[in-house]
Amino acid sequence: MLPRIIVTFFSLFLVFVGKPVLANESASAEKEIAQLAGADYWRLVKNGEEGYTTSQSPEHGVLINASGQLWREVRNKWVTPIGGYVILGAFASLLAFYLWAGQIKLSKERTGNKVLRWTPFERALHWYTASLFLILALSGLLLMYGKYIMKPVVPYGVWDFVIAVSKVSHNYLGPLFVIGLVAMLIKWMKNNFFNKVDLEWFKQGGGILPNGKHPQADFCNGGEKIWFWLLATAGGTVCVTGLIMDFPIFNQTRELMMVVNILHGISSLGLIAASLGHIYIGTVGTEGALEGMKTGYVDETWAKQHHNIWFERVKKQEGESQQ
């Protein structure tokens, strides 16, 4: 009897003493497993690995987009500063050229005889697209550089209003610009294919050098053709990328949107820099150029000097129609 009682008490002792030890060992093991699982889990999350989700939308299984930081660095450290330097450099170059060469004047007196160069439809199309381009360029530059050059010097309320208006106008006017650009490309493409005349035009400096030489040119000269194809390529890139960002309803991935944003910025900044040259030549750079797009007509002296091949063809057609 006594031995049985001793065995029973000893067994109970082992149970009560050993249970906390086993519990501690079990809890420690579970904690270690949880820590290991947590480390692996967050390592995968940080690397942008896609997990499981019941959502069928693209990338909904990704908690952290690892490539977002790369996009931010490319945009803020490369595209933004380099684009700014390119635009400022283009402006400074044009200013220096104007101070050196001045306005390209007509080599002879005006005749007073006018030649139709742009129809009312063509002028309306040009000013429609040009106006939208200027608004989009200004709003885009504010969105990209406003926080650096405007935000520090104006009240926050003014800054908030300007940026809000810039964002809304940029998003809503963009598709309207696409329509104008496509119409312009279709309308004037036939006049903008390069030929041997353009090669000679480039060799002689395009007639903008103060040496009195004015190379031959058809309806569009070599410089205008370069501008046209810049609109077709860089402008086309701006339009396509802008529409992709404007309508994010076609299951675009974040990677696609980031690449598109970078392409949109590069092509836009390049186009803005090039547009300064187009605006300069069409306004203060060349006498008589702006009045053609304002009224549709140019003086015969201007036509002979800058687009003699086109002018001769127009006069020939007029002579044939009078016979």
C-alpha contacts under 8 A as a table, 3 or more apart, distances in Angstrom:
res1	aa1	res2	aa2	distance
1	M	4	R	5.30
1	M	5	I	6.46
2	L	5	I	5.18
2	L	6	I	6.27
3	P	6	I	5.06
3	P	7	V	6.21
4	R	7	V	5.17
4	R	8	T	6.22
5	I	8	T	5.11
5	I	9	F	6.27
6	I	9	F	5.30
6	I	10	F	6.13
7	V	10	F	5.09
7	V	11	S	6.12
8	T	11	S	5.18
8	T	12	L	6.31
9	F	12	L	5.13
9	F	13	F	6.13
10	F	13	F	5.00
10	F	14	L	6.31
11	S	14	L	5.17
11	S	15	V	6.30
12	L	15	V	5.06
12	L	16	F	6.28
13	F	16	F	5.37
13	F	17	V	6.02
14	L	17	V	5.18
14	L	18	G	5.64
15	V	18	G	5.34
15	V	19	K	5.86
16	F	19	K	5.57
16	F	20	P	7.42
17	V	20	P	6.56
17	V	21	V	7.35
18	G	21	V	5.23
18	G	22	L	6.26
19	K	22	L	5.19
19	K	23	A	6.05
20	P	23	A	4.92
20	P	24	N	6.00
21	V	24	N	5.18
21	V	25	E	6.22
22	L	25	E	5.07
22	L	26	S	6.08
23	A	26	S	5.08
23	A	27	A	6.09
24	N	27	A	5.13
24	N	28	S	6.00
25	E	28	S	5.12
25	E	29	A	6.16
26	S	29	A	5.13
26	S	30	E	6.19
27	A	30	E	5.09
27	A	31	K	6.07
28	S	31	K	5.11
28	S	32	E	6.14
29	A	32	E	5.12
29	A	33	I	6.21
30	E	33	I	5.11
30	E	34	A	6.13
31	K	34	A	5.04
31	K	35	Q	6.13
32	E	35	Q	5.12
32	E	36	L	6.21
33	I	36	L	5.13
33	I	37	A	6.08
34	A	37	A	5.04
34	A	38	G	5.96
35	Q	38	G	5.03
35	Q	39	A	6.17
36	L	39	A	5.22
36	L	40	D	6.33
37	A	40	D	5.23
37	A	41	Y	5.99
38	G	41	Y	4.95
38	G	42	W	6.13
39	A	42	W	5.39
39	A	43	R	6.03
40	D	43	R	5.06
40	D	44	L	6.28
41	Y	44	L	5.31
41	Y	45	V	6.29
42	W	45	V	4.80
42	W	46	K	5.92
43	R	46	K	5.18
43	R	47	N	6.25
44	L	47	N	5.15
44	L	48	G	6.40
44	L	49	E	5.25
45	V	48	G	5.23
45	V	49	E	5.70
45	V	50	E	7.73
45	V	62	V	7.31
45	V	63	L	6.21
45	V	64	I	6.04
46	K	49	E	7.56
46	K	64	I	6.12
46	K	65	N	7.98
46	K	66	A	6.68
47	N	64	I	7.61
47	N	65	N	7.87
47	N	66	A	5.82
48	G	62	V	6.12
48	G	63	L	7.04
48	G	64	I	5.36
48	G	65	N	5.22
48	G	66	A	5.03
49	E	62	V	6.27
50	E	59	E	7.16
50	E	61	G	5.00
50	E	62	V	4.61
50	E	63	L	7.71
51	G	61	G	4.82
51	G	62	V	6.25
52	Y	61	G	5.58
53	T	56	Q	7.77
53	T	60	H	6.98
53	T	61	G	5.42
55	S	60	H	6.46
55	S	61	G	7.80
56	Q	60	H	7.43
57	S	60	H	5.85
57	S	251	N	7.10
58	P	61	G	7.86
58	P	251	N	6.44
58	P	252	Q	7.66
58	P	253	T	6.31
59	E	62	V	5.27
59	E	253	T	6.91
59	E	254	R	7.89
60	H	63	L	7.45
62	V	65	N	6.71
65	N	68	G	5.66
65	N	254	R	7.97
66	A	69	Q	6.57
66	A	70	L	7.92
67	S	70	L	5.22
67	S	71	W	6.45
67	S	255	E	7.35
68	G	71	W	5.12
68	G	72	R	6.25
68	G	258	M	7.67
69	Q	72	R	5.00
69	Q	73	E	6.22
70	L	73	E	5.17
70	L	74	V	6.17
71	W	74	V	5.20
71	W	75	R	6.07
71	W	258	M	6.29
71	W	259	V	7.81
71	W	262	I	7.81
72	R	75	R	5.25
72	R	76	N	5.95
73	E	76	N	5.30
73	E	77	K	5.39
73	E	78	W	7.41
74	V	77	K	5.53
74	V	78	W	5.25
74	V	79	V	6.36
74	V	262	I	7.96
75	R	78	W	5.75
75	R	79	V	4.89
75	R	80	T	5.93
75	R	262	I	6.58
76	N	79	V	6.36
76	N	80	T	5.44
76	N	81	P	7.25
77	K	80	T	6.62
77	K	81	P	6.58
78	W	81	P	5.82
78	W	82	I	5.86
79	V	82	I	5.49
79	V	83	G	5.72
79	V	262	I	7.53
79	V	265	G	7.09
79	V	266	I	6.48
80	T	83	G	5.31
80	T	84	G	6.22
80	T	144	M	7.08
80	T	145	Y	7.73
81	P	84	G	5.11
81	P	85	Y	6.30
82	I	85	Y	5.12
82	I	86	V	6.19
83	G	86	V	5.11
83	G	87	I	6.32
83	G	266	I	7.16
83	G	269	L	5.61
83	G	270	G	7.22
84	G	87	I	5.30
84	G	88	L	6.16
84	G	269	L	7.79
85	Y	88	L	5.12
85	Y	89	G	5.79
86	V	89	G	5.00
86	V	90	A	6.11
86	V	269	L	7.98
86	V	270	G	7.63
86	V	273	A	6.64
87	I	90	A	5.12
87	I	91	F	6.27
87	I	269	L	7.23
87	I	270	G	7.74
87	I	272	I	7.11
87	I	273	A	4.73
88	L	91	F	5.12
88	L	92	A	6.06
89	G	92	A	5.10
89	G	93	S	6.01
90	A	93	S	5.14
90	A	94	L	6.25
90	A	273	A	5.94
90	A	274	A	7.65
90	A	276	L	7.14
90	A	277	G	7.75
91	F	94	L	5.27
91	F	95	L	6.21
91	F	273	A	7.73
91	F	276	L	6.85
92	A	95	L	5.09
92	A	96	A	6.10
93	S	96	A	5.10
93	S	97	F	6.07
94	L	97	F	5.00
94	L	98	Y	6.09
94	L	277	G	7.14
94	L	280	Y	7.51
95	L	98	Y	5.14
95	L	99	L	6.23
96	A	99	L	5.14
96	A	100	W	6.19
97	F	100	W	5.03
97	F	101	A	5.81
97	F	102	G	7.34
98	Y	101	A	5.25
98	Y	102	G	4.56
98	Y	103	Q	6.77
98	Y	285	G	7.21
99	L	102	G	5.65
101	A	104	I	7.65
101	A	209	L	7.03
101	A	210	P	5.95
102	G	285	G	7.24
103	Q	284	V	6.35
103	Q	285	G	4.80
103	Q	286	T	5.58
103	Q	287	E	6.67
104	I	208	I	6.34
104	I	209	L	7.95
104	I	210	P	7.24
104	I	285	G	6.09
104	I	286	T	4.78
104	I	287	E	6.04
105	K	286	T	6.51
105	K	287	E	5.28
106	L	109	E	7.07
106	L	110	R	7.91
106	L	287	E	6.48
106	L	288	G	7.98
106	L	301	T	7.21
106	L	302	W	6.51
106	L	305	Q	7.41
107	S	212	G	7.57
107	S	305	Q	7.50
108	K	301	T	6.68
109	E	301	T	7.11
110	R	113	N	7.96
110	R	299	D	6.44
110	R	300	E	7.26
110	R	301	T	5.58
110	R	302	W	7.76
111	T	299	D	6.74
111	T	300	E	6.40
111	T	301	T	6.36
112	G	299	D	6.28
112	G	300	E	7.52
113	N	299	D	5.77
113	N	300	E	5.84
114	K	297	Y	5.79
114	K	298	V	5.42
114	K	299	D	4.63
114	K	300	E	5.87
115	V	297	Y	5.31
115	V	298	V	5.37
115	V	299	D	6.19
115	V	300	E	6.23
115	V	303	A	7.74
116	L	119	T	7.28
116	L	296	G	5.92
116	L	297	Y	4.51
116	L	298	V	6.62
117	R	292	G	6.73
117	R	296	G	5.64
117	R	297	Y	5.47
117	R	298	V	6.62
118	W	122	E	5.81
118	W	123	R	6.14
118	W	292	G	7.04
118	W	293	M	6.68
118	W	296	G	4.49
118	W	297	Y	6.80
119	T	122	E	5.16
119	T	123	R	6.26
119	T	296	G	6.00
120	P	123	R	5.18
120	P	124	A	6.07
120	P	296	G	6.95
121	F	124	A	5.09
121	F	125	L	6.06
122	E	125	L	5.06
122	E	126	H	6.09
123	R	126	H	5.03
123	R	127	W	6.14
123	R	293	M	6.05
123	R	294	K	7.45
123	R	296	G	7.05
124	A	127	W	5.32
124	A	128	Y	5.90
125	L	128	Y	5.16
125	L	129	T	6.18
125	L	180	G	6.70
125	L	183	A	7.86
125	L	184	M	7.08
126	H	129	T	5.38
126	H	130	A	5.88
126	H	184	M	7.46
127	W	130	A	4.88
127	W	131	S	5.75
128	Y	131	S	5.42
128	Y	132	L	6.43
128	Y	180	G	6.96
129	T	132	L	5.26
129	T	133	F	6.06
129	T	177	F	5.95
129	T	180	G	5.08
129	T	181	L	6.41
130	A	133	F	4.94
130	A	134	L	6.23
131	S	134	L	5.25
131	S	135	I	6.35
132	L	135	I	5.13
132	L	136	L	6.02
132	L	173	L	7.00
132	L	174	G	7.93
132	L	176	L	7.76
132	L	177	F	5.84
133	F	136	L	5.15
133	F	137	A	5.89
133	F	177	F	6.85
134	L	137	A	5.02
134	L	138	L	6.08
135	I	138	L	5.25
135	I	139	S	6.06
135	I	170	H	7.76
136	L	139	S	5.17
136	L	140	G	5.78
136	L	169	S	7.60
136	L	170	H	5.55
136	L	173	L	7.38
136	L	174	G	7.10
137	A	140	G	5.12
137	A	141	L	6.07
137	A	268	S	7.81
137	A	272	I	6.79
138	L	141	L	5.19
138	L	142	L	6.20
139	S	142	L	5.06
139	S	143	L	6.20
139	S	166	S	4.67
139	S	167	K	7.04
139	S	169	S	7.44
139	S	170	H	6.16
140	G	143	L	5.07
140	G	144	M	6.22
140	G	166	S	7.32
140	G	170	H	6.89
141	L	144	M	5.08
141	L	145	Y	5.68
141	L	146	G	7.05
142	L	145	Y	5.26
142	L	146	G	4.33
142	L	147	K	7.82
142	L	163	I	7.08
142	L	166	S	7.14
143	L	146	G	5.69
143	L	147	K	7.70
143	L	163	I	6.61
143	L	166	S	6.99
143	L	167	K	7.16
144	M	147	K	7.51
145	Y	148	Y	5.45
145	Y	149	I	6.36
145	Y	150	M	7.92
146	G	149	I	5.35
146	G	150	M	4.95
146	G	151	K	6.20
146	G	163	I	7.88
147	K	150	M	5.88
147	K	151	K	4.87
147	K	152	P	7.28
148	Y	151	K	6.41
148	Y	152	P	7.00
149	I	152	P	6.65
149	I	153	V	7.49
150	M	153	V	5.62
150	M	154	V	6.33
150	M	159	W	7.25
151	K	154	V	5.77
151	K	155	P	7.61
151	K	156	Y	7.12
151	K	159	W	5.84
154	V	158	V	6.46
154	V	159	W	6.41
155	P	158	V	5.41
155	P	159	W	6.36
156	Y	159	W	4.95
156	Y	160	D	5.95
157	G	160	D	5.12
157	G	161	F	6.19
158	V	161	F	5.21
158	V	162	V	6.12
159	W	162	V	5.24
159	W	163	I	6.13
160	D	163	I	5.40
160	D	164	A	6.07
161	F	164	A	5.15
161	F	165	V	6.14
162	V	165	V	5.24
162	V	166	S	6.03
163	I	166	S	4.91
163	I	167	K	6.04
164	A	167	K	5.22
164	A	168	V	6.28
165	V	168	V	5.28
165	V	169	S	5.94
166	S	169	S	5.29
166	S	170	H	5.87
167	K	170	H	5.20
167	K	171	N	6.22
168	V	171	N	5.28
168	V	172	Y	6.13
169	S	172	Y	5.28
169	S	173	L	5.62
169	S	174	G	7.96
170	H	173	L	5.55
170	H	174	G	5.84
171	N	174	G	5.62
171	N	175	P	7.87
171	N	246	D	6.23
172	Y	175	P	6.65
172	Y	176	L	7.67
173	L	176	L	5.21
173	L	177	F	6.38
174	G	177	F	5.17
174	G	178	V	6.49
174	G	239	C	7.55
174	G	242	G	7.10
174	G	243	L	7.70
175	P	178	V	5.01
175	P	179	I	6.64
175	P	239	C	7.72
175	P	243	L	6.96
176	L	179	I	5.28
176	L	180	G	6.64
177	F	180	G	5.12
177	F	181	L	6.10
178	V	181	L	5.18
178	V	182	V	6.10
178	V	239	C	5.85
179	I	182	V	5.38
179	I	183	A	6.21
180	G	183	A	5.15
180	G	184	M	6.18
181	L	184	M	5.08
181	L	185	L	6.19
181	L	231	L	7.83
181	L	235	G	7.88
182	V	185	L	5.17
182	V	186	I	6.24
183	A	186	I	5.24
183	A	187	K	6.01
184	M	187	K	5.02
184	M	188	W	6.08
185	L	188	W	5.58
185	L	189	M	5.50
185	L	228	F	7.64
185	L	232	A	6.85
186	I	189	M	5.62
187	K	190	K	7.64
188	W	191	N	5.57
188	W	192	N	6.83
189	M	192	N	5.30
189	M	193	F	7.28
190	K	193	F	6.72
191	N	219	F	6.75
191	N	220	C	6.37
192	N	220	C	6.52
192	N	224	E	7.86
192	N	225	K	5.06
192	N	228	F	7.00
193	F	225	K	7.16
194	F	198	D	6.20
194	F	222	G	7.26
194	F	225	K	7.28
195	N	198	D	5.54
195	N	199	L	6.89
196	K	199	L	5.08
196	K	200	E	6.57
197	V	200	E	5.32
197	V	201	W	6.20
197	V	216	Q	6.78
197	V	217	A	6.59
198	D	201	W	4.75
198	D	202	F	6.24
198	D	217	A	7.04
198	D	221	N	6.46
198	D	222	G	4.86
199	L	202	F	5.27
199	L	203	K	6.35
199	L	222	G	7.57
200	E	203	K	4.95
200	E	204	Q	6.36
200	E	215	P	7.18
200	E	216	Q	7.92
201	W	204	Q	5.39
201	W	205	G	6.54
201	W	206	G	5.12
201	W	207	G	7.60
201	W	215	P	5.29
201	W	216	Q	6.53
201	W	217	A	7.11
201	W	221	N	7.42
201	W	222	G	6.44
202	F	205	G	5.13
202	F	206	G	5.34
202	F	222	G	6.76
203	K	206	G	7.45
204	Q	207	G	6.62
204	Q	213	K	7.33
204	Q	214	H	7.71
204	Q	215	P	6.40
205	G	208	I	6.39
205	G	209	L	6.27
206	G	209	L	7.44
206	G	214	H	7.20
206	G	215	P	6.57
206	G	221	N	7.98
206	G	222	G	7.40
206	G	223	G	7.23
207	G	210	P	7.99
207	G	212	G	7.61
207	G	213	K	5.87
207	G	214	H	4.54
207	G	215	P	6.02
207	G	306	H	7.76
208	I	214	H	7.98
209	L	212	G	7.40
209	L	213	K	7.68
210	P	213	K	7.90
214	H	305	Q	6.35
214	H	306	H	6.79
215	P	306	H	7.59
216	Q	306	H	7.18
216	Q	307	H	6.53
216	Q	308	N	6.06
216	Q	309	I	6.65
217	A	220	C	6.66
217	A	221	N	5.05
217	A	222	G	7.72
217	A	306	H	6.55
217	A	307	H	4.68
217	A	308	N	6.01
217	A	309	I	5.77
217	A	310	W	7.25
218	D	221	N	6.09
218	D	307	H	5.22
218	D	308	N	6.56
218	D	309	I	4.72
218	D	310	W	4.61
218	D	311	F	7.92
219	F	307	H	5.97
219	F	309	I	7.36
219	F	310	W	4.99
220	C	223	G	7.99
220	C	224	E	5.77
220	C	225	K	6.40
220	C	307	H	7.37
221	N	224	E	5.38
221	N	225	K	6.29
221	N	307	H	7.31
222	G	225	K	5.08
222	G	226	I	6.33
223	G	226	I	5.13
223	G	227	W	6.38
224	E	227	W	5.05
224	E	228	F	6.17
224	E	278	H	7.97
225	K	228	F	4.92
225	K	229	W	6.31
226	I	229	W	5.30
226	I	230	L	6.13
227	W	230	L	5.02
227	W	231	L	6.23
227	W	274	A	7.65
227	W	275	S	7.98
227	W	278	H	7.31
228	F	231	L	5.13
228	F	232	A	6.30
229	W	232	A	4.71
229	W	233	T	6.02
230	L	233	T	5.20
230	L	234	A	5.41
230	L	235	G	6.58
230	L	271	L	7.26
231	L	234	A	5.67
231	L	235	G	4.32
231	L	236	G	6.66
231	L	271	L	7.51
232	A	235	G	5.44
232	A	236	G	5.27
233	T	236	G	5.04
233	T	237	T	6.14
234	A	237	T	5.02
234	A	238	V	6.19
234	A	267	S	5.18
234	A	268	S	7.25
234	A	270	G	7.65
234	A	271	L	6.44
235	G	238	V	4.98
235	G	239	C	6.22
235	G	267	S	7.18
235	G	268	S	7.44
235	G	271	L	6.96
236	G	239	C	5.09
236	G	240	V	6.16
237	T	240	V	5.26
237	T	241	T	5.98
237	T	263	L	7.48
237	T	264	H	6.85
237	T	267	S	6.61
238	V	241	T	5.43
238	V	242	G	5.77
238	V	263	L	7.70
238	V	264	H	5.20
238	V	267	S	6.01
238	V	268	S	6.02
239	C	242	G	5.05
239	C	243	L	6.12
240	V	243	L	5.30
240	V	244	I	6.35
241	T	244	I	5.10
241	T	245	M	6.37
241	T	260	V	5.43
241	T	261	N	7.07
241	T	263	L	7.16
241	T	264	H	5.64
242	G	245	M	5.24
242	G	246	D	5.90
242	G	264	H	6.66
243	L	246	D	4.81
243	L	247	F	6.05
244	I	247	F	5.56
244	I	248	P	6.35
244	I	257	M	7.68
244	I	260	V	7.60
245	M	248	P	5.74
245	M	257	M	6.69
245	M	260	V	7.53
245	M	261	N	7.54
247	F	250	F	7.49
248	P	251	N	6.97
248	P	252	Q	6.27
249	I	252	Q	7.19
252	Q	256	L	6.37
252	Q	257	M	6.76
253	T	256	L	5.23
253	T	257	M	6.35
254	R	257	M	5.01
254	R	258	M	6.14
255	E	258	M	5.22
255	E	259	V	6.30
256	L	259	V	5.23
256	L	260	V	6.03
257	M	260	V	5.01
257	M	261	N	6.00
258	M	261	N	5.03
258	M	262	I	6.37
259	V	262	I	5.26
259	V	263	L	6.29
260	V	263	L	5.11
260	V	264	H	5.97
261	N	264	H	5.03
261	N	265	G	6.20
262	I	265	G	5.17
262	I	266	I	6.24
263	L	266	I	5.23
263	L	267	S	6.04
264	H	267	S	5.44
264	H	268	S	5.88
265	G	268	S	5.19
265	G	269	L	6.05
266	I	269	L	5.39
266	I	270	G	6.17
267	S	270	G	5.17
267	S	271	L	6.04
268	S	271	L	5.09
268	S	272	I	6.12
269	L	272	I	5.12
269	L	273	A	6.25
270	G	273	A	5.19
270	G	274	A	6.27
271	L	274	A	5.07
271	L	275	S	5.97
272	I	275	S	5.01
272	I	276	L	6.61
273	A	276	L	5.55
273	A	277	G	7.51
274	A	277	G	5.55
274	A	278	H	6.83
275	S	278	H	4.95
275	S	279	I	6.03
276	L	279	I	5.12
276	L	280	Y	5.97
277	G	280	Y	5.05
277	G	281	I	6.18
278	H	281	I	5.43
278	H	282	G	6.09
279	I	282	G	5.15
279	I	283	T	6.08
280	Y	283	T	5.37
280	Y	284	V	5.84
280	Y	285	G	5.34
281	I	284	V	6.46
281	I	285	G	4.30
281	I	286	T	5.52
281	I	289	A	7.76
282	G	285	G	6.45
282	G	286	T	6.31
282	G	289	A	5.34
282	G	290	L	5.52
283	T	286	T	6.41
283	T	287	E	7.70
283	T	289	A	6.51
283	T	290	L	5.33
284	V	287	E	7.06
286	T	289	A	5.81
287	E	290	L	7.74
288	G	291	E	5.62
288	G	292	G	6.92
288	G	298	V	7.05
288	G	299	D	7.76
288	G	302	W	6.70
289	A	292	G	5.65
289	A	293	M	7.33
289	A	298	V	7.76
290	L	293	M	5.47
290	L	294	K	6.27
291	E	294	K	4.80
291	E	295	T	5.82
291	E	296	G	7.34
291	E	297	Y	7.19
291	E	298	V	6.87
292	G	295	T	5.53
292	G	296	G	4.80
292	G	297	Y	4.91
292	G	298	V	5.05
293	M	296	G	5.32
293	M	297	Y	7.63
298	V	302	W	6.53
298	V	303	A	6.69
299	D	302	W	5.32
299	D	303	A	6.39
300	E	303	A	4.95
300	E	304	K	6.07
300	E	311	F	7.90
301	T	304	K	5.24
301	T	305	Q	6.15
302	W	305	Q	5.17
302	W	306	H	6.06
302	W	307	H	7.82
303	A	306	H	5.52
303	A	307	H	5.18
303	A	308	N	6.02
303	A	310	W	7.92
303	A	311	F	5.83
304	K	307	H	5.74
304	K	308	N	4.30
304	K	309	I	7.98
304	K	311	F	6.15
304	K	312	E	7.97
305	Q	308	N	6.12
307	H	310	W	5.54
307	H	311	F	6.17
308	N	311	F	4.90
308	N	312	E	6.04
309	I	312	E	5.28
309	I	313	R	6.34
310	W	313	R	5.15
310	W	314	V	6.23
311	F	314	V	5.07
311	F	315	K	6.24
312	E	315	K	5.18
312	E	316	K	6.10
313	R	316	K	5.05
313	R	317	Q	6.18
314	V	317	Q	5.16
314	V	318	E	6.20
315	K	318	E	4.98
315	K	319	G	6.17
316	K	319	G	5.08
316	K	320	E	6.22
317	Q	320	E	5.08
317	Q	321	S	6.14
318	E	321	S	5.15
318	E	322	Q	6.36
319	G	322	Q	5.25
319	G	323	Q	6.59
320	E	323	Q	5.35
